[in-house]
Amino acid sequence: LGAPQVVLACSSCYQVFKANLPDVKIVSLWELYDRLGIPDRALAAGGETKSAVSVHDPCATRYAGHIQDSARNILRRLGYQIEELPLSREKTECCSYGGLMWLANRELAQAVVRRRISASQADYVTYCAVCRDFFAAQGKRTLHLLDLIYGQDLNHLAERKSPGYSQRHENRARLKRKLLKELWGEDMDGQAAYAAIRLIIADDVQERLEQRLILVEDIQQVIELAERTGSKLLNRQTGHWLAHHRPNAVTYWVEYTLHGDAFVVHNAYSHRMQVAEDVKV
């Protein structure tokens, strides 16, 4: 391939390449759209002047003024007015993902994201997928810049929720399968047996899984193993089964019941203690 130029849509990736791979030619996707133009369909849809939007600049672009300018130029071509946030460009604020704050200090992260989304009543537009998801998770109408270029029902897109921990994981796996198939003609290994486990998860339980960083895939693995081996406990008072599985360093516990051909998940938690199961007295 020689030394092709790498096109980067992710601002953090851009900074990592710039700092650590100075010999690699890089360009921001937003610079390309700004320089080469955006699809005609997007331009046609953006012909009329629209309401104002506020641009949230990702932390990684704080000192990348050319990327900030390109994002705003694209918005203006699409017919949007820009209502700058009090703190933007080189003074932009974090969405609460930076430094993995959302993992290290949940309460602080919540305060940071609430402060950021309260800076303007206008819809937010950002060019970072994580920023968009974190704002959307708190109910802020937020669009990714690609939504405005390729999206159709923008009102729906602005109100859609964050994909969450499990869906984001599944999206990445699906993208990997798609790229391997379409670009390299390769197929990933067949789906594991646990993938066939159908789950019913109430909203409050799903929120609990999000907070505890437990994937749907983790739940499926626990139940598949329990049903296949019979390694599970029955709570006679609730009628709920309790089972566990330790695929790597973390042990997952799931409380569930059978409902037709699916399983209702009532609770789940995890820890890093290893359960000794082959104890000889």
N, C-alpha and C positions, 0 to 999 in steps of 0.2 A: 504493500500500500504506500510505501514511501513515507512521507511526513505530511499526512493530510491535516487540514485545520479541523479542530474539534469544536462542534457547536454545542453550547451549554445553555440549557434553560434554567438550571438551578443556580442561584446566586452563590450558595455555599460551595458548590462544585467549582464554580468559576474562580473563587478566591483560593481554593485548595490547589487547583491546577496552576494558577498564577504564582503562588508562593512556593510550590514544591516541584513544579515541572516547567521551569522558565523556557526550556527549549521547545516545548510543545506550543504550536500556534493555536490560540483559542479565540473564540468570538461568542458573544452573548446572542442567544436566539432573538432577543428584543432588538439588538443592533441590526440584525439581518432584516427583520420585518420593517424596521424604520428605514433602512437603506434600500431594500429591494421592493418594498411594497407589501401590502396585505391582500388576501384573496378578494376578488371582485365582489363575491357574494357578501362578504363582510362590509365592504365599502358601500354597496347598495343599501344594505340594512342600516348603515350608519349615516345615511344622507341627511336626515333631519336632525336638528339640534335636540339633544336630550337633556334630562335633568343633570344636575351637578353630581359628581362622585368624588370621594376622597381617596387619594392614593396612599396606600401604606407601603413604604419602602422596606424591604427585608433588611435585617441588621447587616448582612454580608455585603450589601451595596452601599453602606454608609459612605465609603470613600470611592465609589464608582459612579461619579456624576454622569458619565456617558451612558450608563445603563439606565439611570434614573430619567435622563432626558429622553431616551428612546421610548421608554414606557409611556411617558406623557405625550410624546409626539404621536404615538399609535392611538392613544385615547382621543386626541383632538381630531385625527383623521376619521375616526369612527363617529364623530359628532358629539362627543361628551365635553361638558364643561368640567373644569377641575377646581375643586375646593380644597386647597392645601390644608393639611392638618397643622396645628400649632407647632408640633415637633415632627419634622419630616426631613427627607434627604440626609445630610450628614448628622442631623440631630434626631433621626428616627428612633422610635422606642421598640423594645423587644415585644414579640407576641406571646412570650412566656416559654417558648421552646428553647431558646438559647441557653447554653450551658446545662442542658437537660434539667432546667429548673423545675419542670413539671413532674420530674421523678424525685428530685432531691428535696423539694419543699413545695408540696401541693398548695398549701394555703397562700404562700407568697405568689406562686404562679397564678392562682385565681385572681388575686388582687391586681397583679400586673396586667393580665388580659382584660379585666373589667375596666381598669383605668384607660387602657388603650382604646377600647371600643366605645368608650363614652366621650371621646374627644370630638366627635361630630355625629350629627343625626343623619347625615347623608350615607348612602350605600358606600361600602368600601370596595376598592379594587386593589388587588395585590398581584404580584408576579412570583409569589412563593406558595407552593401547595400547602406547606405546613402552616404558614400564617393564615391562609384561608380557612383551613380546617379548624384551627384553634379558635378563630373568631366565630365561625359558624357554630361550633360546639356551645358557645355562650349565647347563641340566638342573634348574633349580629348579621344583618344582610351583607354578604360578602361575595364578590365574584373574583375568579382568577382571570387574568388578562386573556388567556386562551378561550375562556367562556365567551368573551365578547367577540372574538375572532371567528370561532367555530360553533358556538352555541346557538340554539334556536329559541327556546322558551326562557328568556333571561330572568323573568320574574321568578320562575320555578327554580332556576339555577342559583339565584341570589338567596333563596330561602332554604335550599337543601341542607340537610344536616351534615355534620362531619361523618366520614365513613366509619370512624371508630377503629379500635385496635385490631379487631379480627378482620374486618373488611379490607382495611389497608394492607394487612398481611396477605389476604387472598388476592387482592388486586396485583400485588407484586409478583406472586406466583403465577397468576394468569398471564401477566405481561411476559414473564420469562418463557413460559410455554409457547406463547404466540411468536416471540422473536426467534426462539430456537427453531420452530417449525417453518416460519416464513422466510427467514434469512439464511439459515444453515441447513434446513431440511432435516432437522433432528427432532426426535420425540423424547420427552422426558419419560422416566420410568412410569409404568402404569400406576393408577391411583391405589393408595393403600386401602386395606379393608375397612379401616375406620371412617373413610370418606363416605361410606354408604349409610352411616348412622344419621338418622334424621332427628333433629332436635326441635323442641318447642321451648322457647325462652321468653318469659314475660319481660316487659320493659324495665321493671325495677331490678330484676335479676341481671339483665344485660348491663345495666348501669353498674351493678356491683362487680361484674366481670371486668368492665372497663377500668374501674378504680383499682382492682387487684391485678390488672395486667394478665388476665387469663384468656387465652385464645379459644375460640370455638373448636379449633382443631385439638386443643388440649383436652377439652371436654369429651370430644368424640373418641379420642384414644383411650381415656379412662373407661368409658362405657363399653367400648368394643372389647377391651381386655376382660372386663368384669363379666360380660355376657358370654364370652367365649370360654372362659376358664371357671366361671362360677365363684370367683374370688370377690365376694361382696358380703355386706352385712345388712340385715333387715331390722329396721326400727319398727317394732310391732305396734307402737303407739301411733305413729304417723303413717305407717305403711310405705315409708320411703326407703330405698336402697342406698347404701353408702359404699363407695368403692374408691380405690386410689391407684395411682400409677406414677412411676418415677422414670420417665424416659431418659433424663440426663441428671442434672444436679438438683432439679426441683421436683418435689413430690406434690402431685395434684390430687385433691379429694373432691368428689362430686356426689351430691345428694340428688337422687332422681327417682322417677316412677315411669312405668311403661304405659303408653297411651296409644292403643292401636299398633301401628307399625312405626311409631315415633317414641321419643323419650322426652318427658317433661323434666327440665332442669330446675330444681328448687333452690339449690345453693351450691357454691363451689369456693374453695380456698386452696392455698398452697403454702408450702414451707420448704426449708432446705435441710430439714432433718431426714435422715435415712431410717426407714422403718425396718427393723430386723425381723424377718419373717421365718427364718429357718433356725429358730432357737432350740437348742437341745438341752434338756434339764438333766 
